[in-house]
């Protein structure tokens, strides 16, 4: 689920703390990958990509159901919409207002 927050006077570290996420182990240039565990184990977890352009931030959120099935794979079972993902997106937007 993609959403955007405009005119957010903050930085990635502050945003992560505010919404309860931590850095993931992989990053793409210009994009921050952060995760939030749901039940104390590694999966399921929310996975959020954040891009910053000035004071505007774009977010791309999904729910990782499990880790990749075989070594070297990057694919996984993920939910990109639905009630749970929408609820988490709304929670994030409310915290960052």
Residue, then its C-alpha position, 0 to 999 in steps of 0.5 A: x500500500x502506497x501513501x505519501x505525507x507532504x511537508x513533514x519536517x523530520x528525518x528517517x531516524x525520528x520517523x522510525x522511532x515515532x512509528x516503532x520501526x527498525x532498520x532492515x538489513x538491506x537498503x536500496x539507494x535513496x530508499x530506506x527499508x524498515x520493519x516492525x515485528x508483530x508477534x515477537x518473532x521475525x515473521x509476520x512483520x510489517x515492511x515499509x520502504x520510505x523515500x524522502x524528497x525534501x519535506x515530502x515522504x513516500x511510503x510503500x507498506x506491506x505485510x511479510x507473512x514469512x521469509x523467502x522459502x529458499x536461499x538466494x530468493x527475495x520473494x516472500x508471501x506478502x500482503x500489499x492491501x487489506x484490512x491489516x495493512x490499511x490499519x497500519x498505514x492509517x496508524x502511521x499517518x496519524x502518528x506523523x501528523 
